[in-house]
Amino acid sequence: MVPAPVNGIEHPAVLDALAHDAQTGKVLMAMYETRPWEGGEKQLQQLEEKLNAYLSFALDGEMTEAFPHLSGCPLEIQLRTLHEPDETAWGLIRRIREQLSFQDIAFEVIQVEKEGCGNCGCS
């Protein structure tokens, strides 16, 4: 039996989800957080590490090498979370958005109702 892949912000080496939105032309990269936001430095550090891994994948040519048809597409990174981020997390998210705006990369927070992508009923 093959174990299920491990994802979430606590696993920075794992790309949780990658999709191409044919309607907008955007490349969507999603990361998941199922734990409550409790203001812990460890959780915020994990978010930063995961984001840095995503940015490295997208900006250092690895994504273009793996998916050449996505070259030049606008990028949106999504934080899909079960729980509303606390004020400390929102402070970090605001700083992330500001920095990514200089590179024309969107960073969206999407609160989902249950674990999974939030769209298809997976868990």
All heavy atoms as an XYZ file, in Angstrom:
959
protein
N       0.836     -1.180      0.000
C       0.000      0.000      0.000
C       0.886      1.251      0.000
O       1.809      1.358      0.790
C      -0.906     -0.034      1.229
C      -1.869      1.105      1.305
S      -2.843      0.929      2.823
C      -4.406      1.338      2.202
N       0.604      2.161     -0.884
C       1.377      3.390     -0.999
C       0.788      4.435     -0.048
O      -0.421      4.680     -0.079
C       1.352      3.922     -2.451
C       2.082      5.242     -2.553
C       1.924      2.900     -3.399
N       1.623      5.045      0.802
C       1.073      6.066      1.701
C       0.611      7.296      0.925
O       1.149      7.630     -0.123
C       2.246      6.409      2.624
C       3.471      5.962      1.889
C       3.049      4.846      0.980
N      -0.412      7.949      1.466
C      -0.920      9.173      0.841
C       0.145     10.254      0.916
O       0.890     10.330      1.887
C      -2.186      9.632      1.557
N       0.232     11.092     -0.125
C       1.215     12.173     -0.080
C       0.882     13.146      1.046
O      -0.282     13.361      1.383
C       1.088     12.847     -1.445
C      -0.212     12.398     -1.996
C      -0.567     11.107     -1.324
N       1.912     13.685      1.640
C       1.752     14.622      2.740
C       1.826     16.023      2.172
O       2.732     16.351      1.415
C       2.860     14.407      3.785
C       2.664     15.322      4.973
C       2.893     12.959      4.243
N       0.840     16.864      2.531
C       0.892     18.237      2.055
C       0.585     19.182      3.208
O       0.429     18.751      4.340
C      -0.046     18.456      0.863
C      -1.502     18.226      1.195
O      -1.902     18.161      2.348
N      -2.320     18.100      0.176
N       0.507     20.452      2.894
C       0.263     21.462      3.907
C       1.484     22.343      4.086
O       2.580     22.009      3.625
N       1.293     23.471      4.762
C       2.406     24.419      4.885
C       3.542     23.864      5.728
O       4.669     24.335      5.616
C       1.964     25.808      5.398
C       1.492     25.765      6.837
C       0.924     26.427      4.478
C       1.325     27.153      7.452
N       3.273     22.841      6.535
C       4.361     22.265      7.327
C       5.287     21.377      6.504
O       6.284     20.880      7.013
C       3.823     21.524      8.556
C       2.970     20.330      8.260
C       1.476     20.640      8.118
O       1.093     21.742      7.712
O       0.687     19.742      8.403
N       4.992     21.213      5.211
C       5.818     20.407      4.299
C       6.250     21.279      3.113
O       5.641     21.229      2.044
C       5.033     19.181      3.829
C       4.548     18.328      4.949
N       5.377     17.498      5.664
C       3.326     18.225      5.520
C       4.683     16.896      6.611
N       3.441     17.333      6.545
N       7.299     22.085      3.282
C       7.667     23.058      2.251
C       8.153     22.447      0.939
O       8.073     23.094     -0.101
C       8.771     23.885      2.910
C       9.320     23.022      3.987
C       8.176     22.163      4.445
N       8.608     21.213      0.959
C       9.135     20.592     -0.260
C       8.042     20.007     -1.144
O       8.326     19.515     -2.237
C      10.151     19.511      0.100
N       6.788     20.078     -0.697
C       5.677     19.489     -1.437
C       4.845     20.599     -2.082
O       4.435     21.537     -1.411
C       4.778     18.649     -0.494
C       3.558     18.113     -1.234
C       5.573     17.523      0.132
N       4.616     20.472     -3.380
C       3.705     21.370     -4.088
C       2.306     20.800     -3.917
O       1.980     19.758     -4.475
C       4.093     21.455     -5.570
C       3.222     22.318     -6.465
C       3.217     23.768     -5.999
C       3.696     22.224     -7.902
N       1.479     21.469     -3.107
C       0.164     20.928     -2.758
C      -0.762     20.839     -3.963
O      -1.470     19.858     -4.134
C      -0.493     21.772     -1.662
C       0.265     21.723     -0.338
O       1.159     20.864     -0.178
O      -0.035     22.558      0.535
N      -0.796     21.887     -4.792
C      -1.661     21.860     -5.977
C      -1.154     22.863     -7.003
O      -0.688     23.943     -6.652
C      -3.098     22.193     -5.598
N      -1.259     22.484     -8.262
C      -0.877     23.341     -9.383
C      -1.935     23.170    -10.462
O      -2.296     22.044    -10.803
C       0.495     22.943     -9.931
C       0.969     23.672    -11.180
C       1.405     25.084    -10.821
C       2.118     22.927    -11.826
N      -2.460     24.281    -10.957
C      -3.486     24.216    -12.000
C      -3.319     25.404    -12.937
O      -2.765     26.436    -12.564
C      -4.874     24.233    -11.382
N      -3.830     25.250    -14.143
C      -3.866     26.341    -15.105
C      -5.323     26.681    -15.350
O      -6.107     25.818    -15.762
C      -3.174     25.928    -16.408
C      -3.178     27.008    -17.433
N      -3.820     26.866    -18.632
C      -2.620     28.247    -17.439
C      -3.666     27.975    -19.334
N      -2.952     28.831    -18.630
N      -5.697     27.913    -15.074
C      -7.061     28.380    -15.302
C      -7.141     28.864    -16.750
O      -6.634     29.930    -17.087
C      -7.394     29.513    -14.327
C      -8.834     29.983    -14.429
O      -9.439     29.867    -15.518
O      -9.353     30.485    -13.418
N      -7.762     28.068    -17.590
C      -7.824     28.386    -19.017
C      -8.599     29.671    -19.292
O      -8.320     30.369    -20.264
C      -8.440     27.227    -19.784
N      -9.560     30.005    -18.436
C     -10.350     31.225    -18.656
C      -9.545     32.487    -18.401
O      -9.636     33.451    -19.156
C     -11.603     31.218    -17.777
C     -12.611     30.187    -18.199
C     -13.872     30.226    -17.347
O     -13.888     30.792    -16.267
N     -14.919     29.613    -17.850
N      -8.762     32.501    -17.326
C      -7.980     33.701    -16.987
C      -6.548     33.630    -17.499
O      -5.869     34.649    -17.552
C      -7.938     33.921    -15.462
O      -7.208     32.835    -14.862
C      -9.328     34.018    -14.877
N      -6.080     32.420    -17.812
C      -4.703     32.233    -18.225
C      -3.730     32.124    -17.065
O      -2.535     31.931    -17.265
N      -4.221     32.224    -15.844
C      -3.357     32.192    -14.665
C      -2.903     30.782    -14.324
O      -3.630     29.813    -14.508
C      -4.100     32.718    -13.428
C      -4.357     34.178    -13.418
C      -5.071     34.550    -12.118
C      -5.460     36.001    -12.104
N      -6.206     36.341    -10.878
N      -1.696     30.722    -13.791
C      -1.211     29.514    -13.141
C      -1.554     29.675    -11.664
O      -1.212     30.687    -11.043
C       0.314     29.337    -13.313
C       0.801     28.164    -12.475
C       0.672     29.152    -14.769
N      -2.259     28.697    -11.121
C      -2.652     28.720     -9.718
C      -1.836     27.694     -8.951
O      -1.814     26.516     -9.322
C      -4.140     28.403     -9.570
C      -5.102     29.284    -10.366
C      -6.519     28.754    -10.266
C      -5.023     30.718     -9.887
N      -1.166     28.162     -7.926
C      -0.433     27.275     -7.027
C      -1.101     27.412     -5.659
O      -1.198     28.524     -5.139
C       1.038     27.672     -6.943
C       1.766     27.580     -8.268
S       3.452     28.225     -8.172
C       4.260     26.927     -7.264
N      -1.566     26.295     -5.097
C      -2.265     26.353     -3.818
C      -1.477     25.613     -2.745
O      -0.837     24.593     -3.012
C      -3.662     25.759     -3.940
N      -1.532     26.175     -1.545
C      -0.978     25.527     -0.360
C      -2.107     25.431      0.662
O      -3.012     26.261      0.667
C       0.216     26.301      0.199
C      -0.090     27.726      0.600
S       1.354     28.635      1.216
C       2.246     28.937     -0.300
N      -2.048     24.399      1.486
C      -3.142     24.137      2.419
C      -2.699     24.280      3.868
O      -1.577     23.926      4.220
C      -3.698     22.718      2.213
C      -4.192     22.483      0.810
C      -3.574     21.567     -0.020
C      -5.273     23.198      0.312
C      -4.030     21.359     -1.313
C      -5.726     22.998     -0.985
C      -5.098     22.075     -1.785
O      -5.540     21.867     -3.063
N      -3.614     24.790      4.679
C      -3.411     24.843      6.130
C      -4.704     24.401      6.799
O      -5.736     25.055      6.654
C      -3.016     26.244      6.577
C      -2.829     26.390      8.075
C      -1.841     25.396      8.672
O      -2.187     24.201      8.821
O      -0.717     25.809      9.019
N      -4.645     23.282      7.509
C      -5.826     22.742      8.170
C      -5.846     23.066      9.662
O      -6.881     22.927     10.301
C      -5.911     21.213      7.988
O      -4.727     20.619      8.520
C      -6.066     20.855      6.510
N      -4.715     23.513     10.192
C      -4.643     23.819     11.626
C      -5.206     25.211     11.914
O      -5.137     26.092     11.066
C      -3.183     23.776     12.100
C      -2.503     22.435     11.867
C      -1.016     22.512     12.133
N      -0.389     23.401     11.128
C       0.898     23.705     11.115
N       1.708     23.239     12.038
N       1.383     24.500     10.168
N      -5.713     25.434     13.118
C      -6.123     26.790     13.500
C      -4.914     27.722     13.545
O      -3.794     27.292     13.813
C      -6.702     26.610     14.909
C      -6.962     25.158     15.073
C      -6.012     24.441     14.157
N      -5.141     28.987     13.260
C      -4.087     30.007     13.345
C      -4.059     30.508     14.783
O      -4.973     31.192     15.211
C      -4.373     31.142     12.375
C      -4.288     30.696     10.957
C      -5.306     30.217     10.193
C      -3.123     30.652     10.148
N      -4.847     29.880      8.947
C      -3.493     30.142      8.891
C      -1.785     30.991     10.349
C      -2.600     29.963      7.854
C      -0.890     30.815      9.315
C      -1.297     30.305      8.080
N      -3.005     30.174     15.473
C      -2.921     30.521     16.882
C      -1.773     31.461     17.187
O      -1.321     31.550     18.328
C      -2.855     29.248     17.718
C      -4.116     28.403     17.538
C      -4.053     27.059     18.217
O      -2.950     26.600     18.570
O      -5.121     26.460     18.388
N      -1.265     32.144     16.172
C      -0.227     33.141     16.387
C       1.152     32.596     16.672
O       2.039     33.329     17.075
N       1.325     31.305     16.449
C       2.625     30.705     16.726
C       3.662     31.052     15.665
O       3.373     31.048     14.470
N       4.862     31.366     16.124
C       5.954     31.689     15.205
C       6.284     30.518     14.283
O       6.620     30.717     13.119
C       7.207     32.115     15.983
C       7.131     33.532     16.513
C       6.993     34.573     15.404
O       7.731     34.499     14.398
O       6.133     35.449     15.540
N       6.176     29.303     14.792
C       6.498     28.131     13.976
C       5.579     28.052     12.760
O       6.026     27.817     11.644
C       6.397     26.867     14.814
C       6.733     25.607     14.041
C       6.660     24.373     14.914
C       7.004     23.132     14.098
N       6.926     21.924     14.910
N       4.297     28.274     12.962
C       3.329     28.205     11.871
C       3.603     29.307     10.841
O       3.552     29.064      9.632
C       1.917     28.318     12.428
C       0.825     28.017     11.432
C      -0.553     28.058     12.080
O      -0.756     28.731     13.077
N      -1.482     27.315     11.509
N       3.909     30.510     11.298
C       4.212     31.609     10.375
C       5.508     31.335      9.611
O       5.593     31.620      8.411
C       4.301     32.931     11.136
C       3.013     33.375     11.832
C       3.254     34.656     12.609
C       1.867     33.534     10.846
N       6.479     30.768     10.295
C       7.740     30.406      9.640
C       7.492     29.331      8.573
O       8.071     29.374      7.491
C       8.753     29.927     10.673
C      10.113     29.644     10.086
C      11.114     29.214     11.146
O      10.763     28.544     12.120
N      12.348     29.613     10.965
N       6.615     28.377      8.878
C       6.292     27.339      7.902
C       5.621     27.940      6.668
O       5.906     27.525      5.545
C       5.395     26.277      8.538
C       6.117     25.425      9.547
C       5.201     24.500     10.318
O       3.995     24.749     10.446
N       5.760     23.423     10.840
N       4.740     28.908      6.875
C       4.102     29.595      5.753
C       5.153     30.281      4.885
O       5.128     30.158      3.655
C       3.068     30.607      6.253
C       2.437     31.521      5.199
C       1.726     30.725      4.114
C       1.481     32.508      5.857
N       6.094     30.968      5.510
C       7.151     31.641      4.749
C       8.021     30.650      3.990
O       8.367     30.882      2.826
C       8.019     32.484      5.682
C       7.336     33.727      6.187
C       8.251     34.563      7.046
O       8.415     34.234      8.232
O       8.816     35.546      6.519
N       8.367     29.534      4.620
C       9.193     28.515      3.957
C       8.465     27.913      2.764
O       9.060     27.695      1.706
C       9.597     27.426      4.950
C      10.616     27.887      5.969
C      10.914     26.830      7.026
O      10.444     25.680      6.904
O      11.622     27.168      7.987
N       7.185     27.624      2.933
C       6.395     27.049      1.841
C       6.297     28.046      0.693
O       6.490     27.692     -0.478
C       4.995     26.677      2.356
C       4.109     25.989      1.348
C       4.397     24.514      1.299
C       3.294     23.751      0.598
N       3.451     22.314      0.745
N       6.023     29.309      1.022
C       5.937     30.341     -0.003
C       7.261     30.477     -0.741
O       7.289     30.563     -1.976
C       5.534     31.677      0.625
C       5.482     32.855     -0.339
C       4.407     32.646     -1.404
C       5.236     34.142      0.423
N       8.380     30.490     -0.024
C       9.687     30.597     -0.666
C       9.952     29.418     -1.597
O      10.529     29.594     -2.680
C      10.792     30.721      0.383
C      10.801     32.077      1.044
O      10.344     33.073      0.488
N      11.317     32.133      2.266
N       9.515     28.227     -1.202
C       9.682     27.056     -2.074
C       8.848     27.208     -3.340
O       9.311     26.903     -4.443
C       9.289     25.786     -1.317
N       7.612     27.704     -3.206
C       6.759     27.925     -4.369
C       7.378     28.969     -5.300
O       7.396     28.798     -6.520
C       5.364     28.378     -3.936
C       4.424     27.272     -3.549
C       4.864     26.089     -2.964
C       3.068     27.410     -3.750
C       3.983     25.090     -2.610
C       2.168     26.405     -3.399
C       2.644     25.249     -2.828
O       1.772     24.249     -2.488
N       7.858     30.058     -4.719
C       8.463     31.114     -5.536
C       9.715     30.620     -6.238
O       9.945     30.955     -7.405
C       8.764     32.338     -4.677
C       7.535     33.090     -4.181
C       7.938     34.147     -3.163
C       6.758     33.699     -5.336
N      10.507     29.835     -5.557
C      11.700     29.269     -6.180
C      11.316     28.383     -7.363
O      11.902     28.474     -8.444
C      12.488     28.463     -5.142
O      13.599     27.852     -5.730
N      10.316     27.539     -7.184
C       9.832     26.658     -8.249
C       9.358     27.476     -9.446
O       9.677     27.170    -10.595
C       8.697     25.781     -7.711
C       8.076     24.874     -8.732
C       8.740     23.741     -9.171
C       6.816     25.141     -9.248
C       8.166     22.895    -10.121
C       6.231     24.302    -10.185
C       6.908     23.176    -10.622
N       8.619     28.547     -9.176
C       8.031     29.347    -10.253
C       9.036     30.272    -10.922
O       9.008     30.440    -12.142
C       6.864     30.173     -9.703
N       9.916     30.877    -10.147
C      10.771     31.941    -10.683
C      12.155     31.480    -11.117
O      12.810     32.177    -11.884
C      10.906     33.068     -9.649
C       9.595     33.737     -9.232
C       9.851     34.759     -8.137
C       8.898     34.361    -10.427
N      12.602     30.336    -10.627
C      13.943     29.867    -10.972
C      13.973     28.939    -12.174
O      14.987     28.306    -12.444
C      14.594     29.190     -9.761
C      14.880     30.164     -8.633
O      14.853     31.386     -8.874
O      15.119     29.705     -7.499
N      12.838     28.820    -12.887
C      12.805     28.061    -14.130
C      12.361     26.626    -14.007
O      12.141     25.952    -15.023
N      12.214     26.120    -12.795
C      11.821     24.720    -12.623
C      10.410     24.461    -13.148
O      10.154     23.452    -13.803
C      11.917     24.356    -11.141
C      11.891     22.884    -10.873
C      12.123     22.557     -9.406
O      12.539     23.429     -8.619
O      11.858     21.399     -9.040
N       9.486     25.397    -12.903
C       8.116     25.222    -13.384
C       8.086     25.256    -14.916
O       7.421     24.436    -15.549
C       7.192     26.296    -12.815
C       5.734     26.097    -13.206
S       4.599     27.224    -12.389
C       4.984     28.756    -13.202
N       8.794     26.184    -15.518
C       8.838     26.287    -16.977
C       9.461     25.039    -17.593
O       9.020     24.571    -18.639
C       9.610     27.541    -17.403
O       8.944     28.684    -16.872
C       9.705     27.662    -18.904
N      10.463     24.497    -16.916
C      11.100     23.281    -17.412
C      10.128     22.104    -17.361
O      10.035     21.321    -18.302
C      12.339     22.980    -16.559
C      13.176     21.833    -17.072
C      14.432     21.659    -16.239
O      15.204     22.619    -16.122
O      14.634     20.548    -15.717
N       9.381     21.995    -16.263
C       8.438     20.890    -16.099
C       7.163     21.087    -16.917
O       6.572     20.118    -17.392
C       8.086     20.718    -14.623
N       6.750     22.357    -17.068
C       5.496     22.682    -17.754
C       5.731     23.841    -18.727
O       5.311     24.968    -18.474
C       4.403     23.066    -16.737
C       4.191     22.048    -15.664
C       4.750     22.223    -14.400
C       3.442     20.902    -15.903
C       4.556     21.282    -13.400
C       3.248     19.960    -14.905
C       3.811     20.146    -13.649
N       6.410     23.591    -19.846
C       6.765     24.689    -20.750
C       5.567     25.479    -21.272
O       5.683     26.671    -21.557
C       7.520     24.003    -21.890
C       7.417     22.544    -21.665
C       6.885     22.306    -20.306
N       4.412     24.857    -21.356
C       3.214     25.549    -21.851
C       2.721     26.620    -20.873
O       1.904     27.459    -21.246
C       2.104     24.543    -22.164
C       1.613     23.781    -20.979
N       2.343     22.772    -20.373
C       0.475     23.895    -20.266
C       1.671     22.300    -19.342
N       0.531     22.965    -19.251
N       3.232     26.626    -19.640
C       2.832     27.627    -18.648
C       3.768     28.829    -18.608
O       3.529     29.779    -17.862
C       2.744     26.990    -17.253
C       1.758     25.831    -17.110
C       1.789     25.277    -15.690
C       0.355     26.261    -17.501
N       4.797     28.789    -19.424
C       5.762     29.885    -19.452
C       5.074     31.201    -19.818
O       4.305     31.269    -20.770
C       6.860     29.586    -20.475
O       7.776     30.647    -20.530
N       5.338     32.218    -19.025
C       4.788     33.539    -19.298
C       3.390     33.775    -18.769
O       2.859     34.884    -18.885
N       2.767     32.761    -18.194
C       1.419     32.935    -17.633
C       1.505     33.683    -16.304
O       2.448     33.497    -15.543
C       0.762     31.575    -17.382
S       0.379     30.648    -18.872
N       0.502     34.523    -16.016
C       0.487     35.180    -14.709
C       0.334     34.140    -13.602
O      -0.268     33.086    -13.800
C      -0.724     36.103    -14.768
C      -1.474     35.759    -15.997
C      -0.626     34.891    -16.855
N       0.893     34.459    -12.436
C       0.910     33.521    -11.320
C       0.061     34.027    -10.157
O       0.136     35.206     -9.798
C       2.354     33.315    -10.843
C       2.578     32.404     -9.638
C       2.111     30.977     -9.921
C       4.054     32.410     -9.254
N      -0.727     33.119     -9.600
C      -1.465     33.392     -8.368
C      -1.179     32.265     -7.392
O      -1.323     31.096     -7.732
C      -2.966     33.472     -8.628
C      -3.775     33.732     -7.372
C      -5.257     33.874     -7.649
O      -5.623     34.714     -8.499
O      -6.044     33.138     -7.007
N      -0.757     32.640     -6.191
C      -0.531     31.672     -5.127
C      -1.695     31.801     -4.157
O      -2.069     32.905     -3.768
C       0.820     31.913     -4.428
C       1.962     31.763     -5.441
C       0.990     30.942     -3.256
C       3.328     32.122     -4.911
N      -2.261     30.658     -3.801
C      -3.407     30.648     -2.892
C      -3.052     29.923     -1.605
O      -2.452     28.849     -1.637
C      -4.599     29.947     -3.543
C      -5.094     30.611     -4.792
C      -6.228     29.845     -5.456
O      -6.514     28.699     -5.115
N      -6.879     30.490     -6.410
N      -3.443     30.531     -0.504
C      -3.384     29.875      0.799
C      -4.808     29.434      1.105
O      -5.686     30.264      1.325
C      -2.874     30.839      1.875
C      -2.980     30.353      3.324
C      -2.186     29.060      3.532
C      -2.530     31.432      4.276
N      -5.054     28.141      1.024
C      -6.387     27.600      1.291
C      -6.378     27.080      2.723
O      -5.608     26.186      3.052
C      -6.731     26.503      0.296
C      -6.896     27.066     -1.108
C      -7.241     25.991     -2.117
N      -7.718     26.621     -3.319
C      -9.005     26.768     -3.630
N      -9.932     26.304     -2.828
N      -9.350     27.365     -4.746
N      -7.218     27.666      3.551
C      -7.191     27.390      4.972
C      -8.573     27.063      5.509
O      -9.571     27.607      5.022
C      -6.572     28.590      5.731
O      -6.560     28.329      7.127
C      -7.303     29.892      5.455
N      -8.619     26.175      6.486
C      -9.894     25.832      7.118
C     -10.327     26.889      8.119
O     -11.503     27.024      8.403
C      -9.781     24.491      7.852
C      -9.675     23.240      6.998
C      -9.525     22.004      7.881
C     -10.883     23.085      6.095
N      -9.359     27.624      8.662
C      -9.643     28.576      9.739
C      -9.216     29.982      9.334
O      -8.215     30.159      8.645
C      -8.900     28.159     11.011
C      -9.197     26.753     11.418
N     -10.317     26.397     12.126
C      -8.524     25.590     11.180
C     -10.323     25.084     12.324
N      -9.250     24.578     11.756
N      -9.953     30.961      9.781
C      -9.617     32.362      9.537
C      -8.249     32.658     10.165
O      -8.021     32.361     11.338
C     -10.686     33.267     10.172
C     -10.375     34.730     10.108
C     -10.611     35.344      8.736
O     -11.362     34.754      7.931
O     -10.033     36.406      8.480
N      -7.312     33.225      9.387
C      -6.025     33.602      9.983
C      -6.213     34.617     11.110
O      -7.106     35.459     11.052
C      -5.262     34.222      8.806
C      -5.883     33.607      7.593
C      -7.337     33.444      7.940
N      -5.379     34.510     12.141
C      -5.441     35.480     13.228
C      -4.733     36.769     12.803
O      -4.187     36.854     11.691
C      -4.848     34.909     14.519
C      -3.357     34.619     14.432
O      -2.708     34.957     13.420
O      -2.828     34.033     15.395
N      -4.759     37.769     13.635
C      -4.205     39.080     13.272
C      -2.708     39.015     12.965
O      -2.229     39.700     12.064
C      -4.484     40.106     14.373
C      -4.165     41.531     13.957
C      -4.831     41.960     12.631
O      -6.011     41.650     12.411
O      -4.143     42.607     11.810
N      -1.974     38.185     13.694
C      -0.540     38.047     13.425
C      -0.311     37.470     12.033
O       0.540     37.954     11.274
C       0.120     37.148     14.493
O      -0.166     37.673     15.785
C       1.623     37.087     14.297
N      -1.079     36.450     11.682
C      -0.953     35.850     10.351
C      -1.363     36.853      9.275
O      -0.712     36.949      8.229
C      -1.804     34.588     10.255
N      -2.445     37.627      9.518
C      -2.863     38.634      8.537
C      -1.770     39.685      8.338
O      -1.584     40.175      7.223
C      -4.180     39.296      8.940
C      -5.384     38.517      8.518
C      -6.317     37.951      9.318
C      -5.784     38.203      7.171
N      -7.273     37.299      8.556
C      -6.975     37.440      7.238
C      -5.241     38.481      5.912
C      -7.633     36.965      6.109
C      -5.904     37.997      4.780
C      -7.080     37.254      4.890
N      -1.041     40.021      9.387
C       0.066     40.969      9.234
C       1.121     40.432      8.280
O       1.611     41.150      7.401
N       1.467     39.158      8.432
C       2.427     38.536      7.522
C       1.856     38.477      6.112
O       2.559     38.770      5.136
C       2.789     37.134      8.018
C       3.705     36.316      7.103
C       5.040     37.027      6.877
C       3.907     34.916      7.677
N       0.594     38.128      5.981
C      -0.042     38.033      4.659
C      -0.018     39.384      3.956
O       0.261     39.469      2.757
C      -1.474     37.475      4.798
C      -1.405     35.995      5.213
C      -2.270     37.661      3.513
C      -2.707     35.421      5.741
N      -0.270     40.454      4.684
C      -0.214     41.795      4.075
C       1.190     42.106      3.556
O       1.358     42.642      2.453
C      -0.664     42.858      5.081
C      -2.171     42.921      5.268
C      -2.616     44.126      6.092
N      -2.230     44.026      7.491
C      -2.944     43.386      8.426
N      -4.076     42.794      8.107
N      -2.532     43.362      9.673
N       2.204     41.751      4.335
C       3.598     41.984      3.896
C       3.928     41.123      2.674
O       4.593     41.579      1.740
C       4.567     41.723      5.037
C       4.474     42.772      6.138
C       5.583     42.650      7.167
N       5.652     41.372      7.855
C       4.907     41.025      8.908
N       4.005     41.850      9.394
N       5.058     39.849      9.475
N       3.456     39.879      2.668
C       3.678     38.986      1.527
C       3.046     39.584      0.277
O       3.678     39.662     -0.781
C       3.102     37.579      1.818
C       3.966     36.849      2.839
C       2.954     36.773      0.527
C       3.346     35.570      3.379
N       1.797     40.013      0.392
C       1.100     40.588     -0.761
C       1.835     41.808     -1.305
O       1.959     41.991     -2.517
C      -0.329     40.962     -0.383
C      -1.248     39.783     -0.266
C      -2.619     40.193      0.178
N      -3.566     39.089      0.050
C      -4.725     39.056      0.636
N      -5.128     40.062      1.402
N      -5.527     38.021      0.471
N       2.309     42.654     -0.401
C       3.025     43.857     -0.823
C       4.286     43.496     -1.602
O       4.547     44.040     -2.675
C       3.382     44.703      0.397
C       4.101     45.980      0.053
C       4.454     46.780      1.300
O       3.717     46.718      2.304
O       5.488     47.470      1.252
N       5.068     42.560     -1.076
C       6.314     42.164     -1.739
C       6.041     41.480     -3.079
O       6.725     41.748     -4.068
C       7.138     41.249     -0.827
C       7.705     41.955      0.375
C       8.622     43.100     -0.030
O       9.521     42.947     -0.851
N       8.382     44.258      0.551
N       5.034     40.609     -3.132
C       4.745     39.891     -4.372
C       4.153     40.801     -5.440
O       4.303     40.530     -6.632
C       3.812     38.708     -4.104
C       4.402     37.571     -3.277
C       3.389     36.456     -3.108
C       5.692     37.050     -3.876
N       3.515     41.882     -5.018
C       2.930     42.807     -5.993
C       4.011     43.426     -6.878
O       3.757     43.752     -8.032
C       2.113     43.895     -5.297
O       2.958     44.806     -4.614
N       5.221     43.556     -6.360
C       6.322     44.097     -7.159
C       6.708     43.170     -8.308
O       7.327     43.590     -9.272
C       7.556     44.382     -6.287
C       7.331     45.440     -5.247
C       7.491     45.150     -3.904
C       6.958     46.729     -5.609
C       7.285     46.127     -2.933
C       6.745     47.708     -4.652
C       6.909     47.409     -3.305
N       6.339     41.888     -8.182
C       6.639     40.898     -9.222
C       5.376     40.477     -9.966
O       5.393     39.493    -10.710
C       7.316     39.677     -8.593
C       8.637     40.003     -7.950
C       9.251     38.795     -7.269
O       8.768     37.678     -7.359
N      10.351     39.025     -6.592
N       4.285     41.213     -9.756
C       2.995     40.900    -10.390
C       2.516     39.485    -10.079
O       1.979     38.783    -10.940
C       3.054     41.120    -11.908
C       3.204     42.584    -12.264
O       2.603     43.428    -11.562
O       3.923     42.888    -13.227
N       2.714     39.067     -8.827
C       2.232     37.772     -8.371
C       1.147     38.032     -7.329
O       1.361     38.774     -6.371
C       3.370     36.929     -7.754
C       4.449     36.649     -8.804
C       2.819     35.626     -7.168
C       5.695     35.982     -8.248
N      -0.014     37.426     -7.532
C      -1.118     37.573     -6.582
C      -0.973     36.540     -5.474
O      -0.504     35.422     -5.704
C      -2.452     37.390     -7.302
N      -1.393     36.924     -4.267
C      -1.424     35.999     -3.130
C      -2.803     36.116     -2.496
O      -3.159     37.163     -1.953
C      -0.328     36.337     -2.111
C      -0.215     35.326     -0.999
C       0.463     34.138     -1.195
C      -0.792     35.559      0.225
C       0.565     33.198     -0.177
C      -0.703     34.627      1.260
C      -0.014     33.445      1.055
N      -3.592     35.059     -2.599
C      -4.970     35.080     -2.112
C      -5.143     34.102     -0.963
O      -4.541     33.025     -0.954
C      -5.939     34.713     -3.241
C      -5.917     35.662     -4.418
C      -6.334     37.089     -4.060
O      -7.150     37.259     -3.138
O      -5.827     38.016     -4.706
N      -5.971     34.482     -0.016
C      -6.335     33.603      1.092
C      -7.776     33.167      0.856
O      -8.659     34.002      0.679
C      -6.213     34.327      2.450
C      -6.681     33.422      3.581
C      -4.779     34.786      2.672
N      -7.979     31.859      0.841
C      -9.304     31.305      0.587
C      -9.648     30.386      1.754
O      -8.951     29.394      1.993
C      -9.336     30.535     -0.753
C      -8.996     31.499     -1.890
C     -10.691     29.867     -0.951
C      -8.756     30.842     -3.212
N     -10.695     30.739      2.473
C     -11.138     29.903      3.575
C     -12.091     28.851      3.019
O     -13.108     29.174      2.410
C     -11.816     30.728      4.658
C     -12.029     29.936      5.927
C     -12.456     30.806      7.090
O     -12.399     32.026      7.036
N     -12.875     30.159      8.162
N     -11.723     27.591      3.217
C     -12.533     26.481      2.724
C     -13.291     25.871      3.898
O     -12.900     26.015      5.051
C     -11.681     25.423      1.991
C     -11.088     25.999      0.718
C     -10.585     24.873      2.872
N     -14.365     25.180      3.584
C     -15.229     24.643      4.633
C     -14.736     23.337      5.216
O     -15.049     23.004      6.328
C     -16.640     24.476      4.082
C     -17.177     25.788      3.579
C     -18.615     25.988      3.962
O     -19.204     25.100      4.570
O     -19.132     27.060      3.647
N     -13.975     22.598      4.435
C     -13.422     21.341      4.944
C     -12.099     21.074      4.258
O     -11.777     21.728      3.265
C     -14.389     20.188      4.725
C     -14.613     19.830      3.271
C     -15.507     18.617      3.183
C     -15.408     18.047      1.786
N     -15.946     16.722      1.699
N     -11.370     20.118      4.759
C     -10.088     19.784      4.189
C     -10.262     19.349      2.739
O     -11.190     18.639      2.401
C      -9.445     18.669      4.992
C      -8.043     18.358      4.565
C      -7.378     17.337      5.470
O      -7.901     17.036      6.539
O      -6.319     16.858      5.056
N      -9.378     19.795      1.878
C      -9.432     19.483      0.463
C      -9.313     20.754     -0.339
O      -8.962     21.794      0.185
N      -9.645     20.681     -1.584
C      -9.472     21.843     -2.449
C     -10.589     22.874     -2.282
O     -10.443     24.008     -2.683
C      -9.377     21.410     -3.904
S     -10.936     20.810     -4.578
N     -11.705     22.448     -1.735
C     -12.818     23.375     -1.549
C     -13.751     23.453     -2.735
O     -14.773     24.111     -2.678
N     -13.419     22.782     -3.813
C     -14.242     22.862     -5.018
C     -14.905     21.550     -5.404
O     -15.995     21.542     -5.947
C     -13.403     23.349     -6.208
C     -12.991     24.786     -6.056
O     -13.739     25.602     -5.553
N     -11.772     25.094     -6.454
N     -14.248     20.448     -5.140
C     -14.756     19.196     -5.701
C     -15.266     18.197     -4.668
O     -15.706     17.127     -5.019
C     -13.666     18.535     -6.543
S     -12.272     17.968     -5.550
N     -15.175     18.529     -3.404
C     -15.625     17.612     -2.378
C     -14.581     16.599     -1.949
O     -14.863     15.679     -1.177
N     -13.345     16.757     -2.428
C     -12.295     15.831     -2.015
C     -11.916     16.090     -0.558
O     -12.217     17.116      0.000
C     -11.066     15.969     -2.910
S     -10.247     17.572     -2.809
N     -11.257     15.158      0.042
C     -10.803     15.371      1.425
C      -9.470     14.717      1.640
O      -8.955     14.042      0.834
C     -11.810     14.834      2.415
O     -12.063     13.469      2.203
